[in-house]
Amino acid sequence: MGAKEVEEETPTTASEEEQEEEAEDIEARAIAEAMQSADASYVPSPSLLSADDSAPLLAQVDGPDLTLFNSNPNVYQAKAVPVHLRAKLDIPIHVSAGGSVVEYEITTELYDIGFGVTAEREEGITHVKENSRVDSHLEPVTGKFLVGSVPCALVFSFDNEYSWFREKKVTYKITVTPPHVENVITGRRLRAKKALEIITKDKAEMDERYETAAQKRSELEEAILHLEKELAEKKKSLDVIVKEESWLEKKLAVRDDQVTKLNERLKNGWSDEKSEI
């Protein structure tokens, strides 16, 4: 009798692909939630609020034009870029779509290097990764983060200023993945609601200030009109006084002359009287 082969059933487990899909789905939900949280706390910058045109604020609220929007990742990479001793290399990357996911991987040859990432916006600078020396020559340094408010300039800094003797060679790959269209649509609505709330409050305060300014202007105009009338009356009085002063000056000159000559006559007598004595 031949040996009977028995096939053991192995417990069914999720395939690697399914696990990857599940991880990607969890990450996508986390990104969407983080993006919604950022958009829900959106605050227009002071320059947008003080602008004399509506266009800049609306452009930031609207975000990217969906007719031109490209959701394909943008990759920035270079190999063995030299960073001279006592020097620093900055790689700036401009991000215009809120909700973009940024991934980076850097390595160096033979030696470590200082590395940091900052996000520069109008309202200030955010340190995404504090600058510190990393052992990128031993293993790749990687990271991943979400860009909330835009426009934003990301600056990847490779710092070799501490080294007096060695040049470093850096290889980097930076991938910027724009958000899904659904997230863009949701985000612009959240930003619009938040902007409308802030603008409405600001408008109410401006209306109150406008009424106060208008009332003050009316009061000042009335006061100026009263002063102008009073000034006109005083000018008329001044003209009368000036004319009287001029007439009196002439008359006083005559009186002074009369006083002088009468005193001379009384003192010295009249010239026609001497011939009669």
C-alpha positions as CSV (number, residue, x, y, z in Angstrom):
1,M,0.0,0.0,0.0
2,G,1.5,3.3,-1.1
3,A,2.1,6.0,1.5
4,K,-0.7,8.5,1.7
5,E,0.3,12.1,1.4
6,V,-1.5,14.4,3.7
7,E,-1.5,18.1,2.8
8,E,-1.7,20.3,5.8
9,E,-3.8,23.4,5.5
10,T,-2.0,26.5,6.5
11,P,-4.0,29.3,8.1
12,T,-5.0,32.0,5.7
13,T,-3.3,35.3,6.3
14,A,-3.5,38.7,4.5
15,S,-1.1,38.9,1.6
16,E,1.7,41.5,1.6
17,E,-0.2,43.4,-1.0
18,E,-3.3,43.5,1.2
19,Q,-1.2,44.6,4.2
20,E,0.4,47.4,2.1
21,E,-3.0,48.5,0.8
22,E,-4.3,48.6,4.4
23,A,-1.3,50.6,5.6
24,E,-1.7,53.0,2.6
25,D,-5.4,53.4,3.4
26,I,-4.6,54.2,7.1
27,E,-1.9,56.7,6.1
28,A,-4.3,58.3,3.6
29,R,-7.0,58.7,6.2
30,A,-4.4,60.1,8.7
31,I,-3.2,62.6,6.0
32,A,-6.8,63.6,5.2
33,E,-7.6,64.2,8.9
34,A,-4.4,66.2,9.5
35,M,-5.1,68.3,6.4
36,Q,-8.7,68.9,7.5
37,S,-7.4,69.9,10.9
38,A,-4.9,72.4,9.4
39,D,-7.5,73.9,7.0
40,A,-10.1,74.2,9.8
41,S,-7.6,76.3,11.8
42,Y,-6.7,78.4,8.8
43,V,-5.9,82.0,9.6
44,P,-5.2,84.5,6.7
45,S,-1.9,86.2,7.1
46,P,-1.7,90.0,8.1
47,S,-0.6,90.9,4.6
48,L,-3.7,89.2,3.1
49,L,-6.0,90.9,5.5
50,S,-4.4,94.4,4.9
51,A,-4.3,94.0,1.1
52,D,-6.2,96.5,-1.0
53,D,-7.4,93.7,-3.4
54,S,-9.5,90.6,-2.7
55,A,-7.5,88.4,-5.1
56,P,-4.6,87.4,-2.9
57,L,-6.8,86.1,-0.1
58,L,-9.1,84.3,-2.5
59,A,-6.1,82.7,-4.3
60,Q,-4.9,81.3,-1.0
61,V,-8.4,80.0,0.0
62,D,-9.0,78.5,-3.5
63,G,-5.7,76.7,-3.6
64,P,-4.5,75.1,-6.8
65,D,-6.6,75.4,-10.0
66,L,-8.1,71.9,-10.4
67,T,-8.2,72.3,-14.2
68,L,-4.4,72.5,-14.1
69,F,-3.8,70.4,-11.0
70,N,-1.3,67.5,-11.3
71,S,-1.3,65.0,-8.5
72,N,1.8,63.2,-9.7
73,P,4.7,63.4,-7.2
74,N,7.6,65.8,-7.8
75,V,11.0,64.3,-7.2
76,Y,14.1,66.4,-6.5
77,Q,17.3,64.4,-6.3
78,A,21.0,64.6,-6.8
79,K,24.0,62.4,-6.2
80,A,27.4,63.0,-4.5
81,V,26.8,66.8,-4.2
82,P,29.9,68.3,-2.6
83,V,29.5,70.4,0.6
84,H,32.8,72.1,1.2
85,L,34.5,72.3,4.5
86,R,33.3,75.2,6.7
87,A,30.3,75.5,4.3
88,K,26.6,74.9,4.1
89,L,24.3,73.7,1.3
90,D,20.6,74.7,1.2
91,I,18.1,73.0,-1.0
92,P,14.9,75.2,-1.2
93,I,11.7,73.6,-2.5
94,H,8.5,75.6,-3.0
95,V,5.2,73.9,-2.0
96,S,2.0,75.6,-3.2
97,A,-0.6,72.8,-2.5
98,G,-1.6,72.4,1.1
99,G,-1.8,68.8,2.2
100,S,1.3,67.8,0.2
101,V,3.3,64.9,1.7
102,V,7.0,65.3,1.7
103,E,9.4,62.3,1.9
104,Y,13.2,62.5,2.0
105,E,16.1,60.2,2.1
106,I,19.7,61.4,2.4
107,T,23.1,59.6,2.5
108,T,26.7,60.8,2.7
109,E,30.0,59.2,1.7
110,L,32.4,58.2,4.5
111,Y,31.4,61.0,7.0
112,D,28.5,62.4,8.9
113,I,26.9,65.8,8.3
114,G,24.6,68.3,9.9
115,F,21.1,68.1,8.6
116,G,17.8,70.0,9.2
117,V,14.6,71.0,7.5
118,T,12.7,74.3,8.0
119,A,9.4,75.6,6.6
120,E,9.5,79.3,5.8
121,R,6.2,81.2,5.6
122,E,5.2,84.8,5.8
123,E,4.2,84.4,9.4
124,G,7.5,82.9,10.4
125,I,9.8,79.9,10.3
126,T,8.9,76.4,11.5
127,H,11.6,73.8,12.3
128,V,10.4,70.6,10.8
129,K,13.6,68.8,11.8
130,E,16.1,70.6,14.0
131,N,19.6,70.8,12.6
132,S,21.8,68.1,14.1
133,R,24.7,65.9,13.0
134,V,23.4,62.6,11.5
135,D,25.3,59.4,10.7
136,S,24.1,59.4,7.1
137,H,27.3,57.6,6.1
138,L,26.2,54.5,8.1
139,E,22.6,54.3,7.0
140,P,20.1,56.5,5.1
141,V,18.4,59.3,7.0
142,T,14.7,59.3,6.1
143,G,11.6,61.3,7.0
144,K,8.1,62.0,6.1
145,F,5.8,65.0,6.9
146,L,2.7,66.8,5.9
147,V,2.7,70.4,4.7
148,G,-0.3,72.2,6.1
149,S,-0.5,75.9,5.3
150,V,0.9,77.2,2.0
151,P,2.6,78.9,0.2
152,C,5.6,77.5,1.9
153,A,9.3,77.2,1.2
154,L,10.9,74.1,2.5
155,V,14.7,74.4,3.1
156,F,16.7,71.2,3.4
157,S,20.1,72.2,4.9
158,F,23.3,70.2,4.8
159,D,25.7,71.8,7.3
160,N,29.4,71.1,7.1
161,E,30.5,74.4,8.9
162,Y,31.8,72.4,11.9
163,S,34.4,70.6,9.7
164,W,37.8,72.1,9.3
165,F,39.4,69.4,7.2
166,R,36.8,67.3,5.3
167,E,34.5,67.9,2.4
168,K,31.3,65.9,2.4
169,K,29.4,64.4,-0.5
170,V,25.6,64.3,-0.2
171,T,23.1,62.2,-2.1
172,Y,19.5,63.1,-1.6
173,K,16.0,62.3,-2.9
174,I,13.1,64.5,-1.9
175,T,9.6,63.6,-3.1
176,V,6.7,66.0,-2.8
177,T,3.3,64.3,-3.4
178,P,0.4,66.7,-3.9
179,P,-2.9,65.9,-2.1
180,H,-5.8,64.0,-3.7
181,V,-8.3,66.1,-5.5
182,E,-11.0,65.2,-2.9
183,N,-8.7,66.6,-0.2
184,V,-8.2,69.8,-2.1
185,I,-11.9,70.3,-2.6
186,T,-12.6,69.6,1.1
187,G,-9.7,71.9,2.2
188,R,-10.8,74.9,0.2
189,R,-14.2,74.7,1.7
190,L,-12.8,74.5,5.2
191,R,-10.5,77.4,4.5
192,A,-13.4,79.4,3.0
193,K,-15.5,78.9,6.1
194,K,-12.7,79.9,8.4
195,A,-11.7,82.9,6.3
196,L,-15.4,84.0,6.1
197,E,-15.6,83.8,9.9
198,I,-12.5,85.9,10.4
199,I,-13.4,88.4,7.6
200,T,-16.9,88.8,9.0
201,K,-15.6,89.6,12.4
202,D,-13.0,92.0,11.0
203,K,-15.7,93.7,8.9
204,A,-17.9,94.2,11.9
205,E,-15.0,95.9,13.8
206,M,-14.2,98.0,10.7
207,D,-17.9,99.0,10.4
208,E,-17.8,100.3,14.0
209,R,-14.5,102.1,13.4
210,Y,-16.0,103.6,10.2
211,E,-19.0,104.9,12.0
212,T,-16.8,106.4,14.7
213,A,-14.5,108.0,12.1
214,A,-17.5,109.3,10.1
215,Q,-19.0,110.9,13.3
216,K,-15.6,112.4,14.2
217,R,-15.2,113.8,10.6
218,S,-18.7,115.4,10.8
219,E,-17.9,117.0,14.1
220,L,-14.6,118.3,12.9
221,E,-16.1,119.7,9.7
222,E,-18.8,121.5,11.7
223,A,-16.1,122.8,14.1
224,I,-14.0,124.0,11.1
225,L,-17.1,125.7,9.5
226,H,-17.8,127.5,12.8
227,L,-14.1,128.6,13.1
228,E,-14.1,129.8,9.4
229,K,-17.2,131.9,10.1
230,E,-15.7,133.2,13.3
231,L,-12.4,133.9,11.4
232,A,-14.3,135.8,8.7
233,E,-16.0,138.0,11.3
234,K,-12.7,138.6,13.0
235,K,-11.1,139.6,9.6
236,K,-13.9,142.1,9.2
237,S,-13.3,143.5,12.6
238,L,-9.5,143.6,11.9
239,D,-10.1,145.6,8.7
240,V,-12.1,148.1,10.7
241,I,-9.4,148.3,13.4
242,V,-6.7,148.7,10.7
243,K,-8.5,151.5,9.0
244,E,-9.2,153.3,12.3
245,E,-5.5,152.8,13.3
246,S,-4.4,154.3,10.1
247,W,-6.8,157.3,10.4
248,L,-5.7,157.9,14.0
249,E,-2.0,157.8,13.0
250,K,-2.6,160.6,10.6
251,K,-4.6,162.6,13.1
252,L,-2.1,162.0,15.8
253,A,0.7,163.3,13.6
254,V,-1.4,166.5,13.0
255,R,-2.1,166.8,16.7
256,D,1.6,166.3,17.6
257,D,2.5,169.1,15.1
258,Q,-0.2,171.4,16.5
259,V,1.0,170.8,20.1
260,T,4.6,171.5,19.2
261,K,3.9,174.7,17.3
262,L,1.5,176.1,19.8
263,N,4.0,175.5,22.6
264,E,6.6,177.3,20.4
265,R,4.3,180.2,20.0
266,L,3.5,180.4,23.7
267,K,7.2,180.2,24.6
268,N,8.7,182.4,21.8
269,G,5.8,184.4,20.8
270,W,4.5,185.1,17.4
271,S,6.9,186.3,14.7
272,D,4.6,189.1,13.5
273,E,4.3,190.6,17.0
274,K,8.1,191.5,17.2
275,S,7.8,194.2,14.6
276,E,5.0,195.9,16.5
277,I,6.9,196.2,19.9
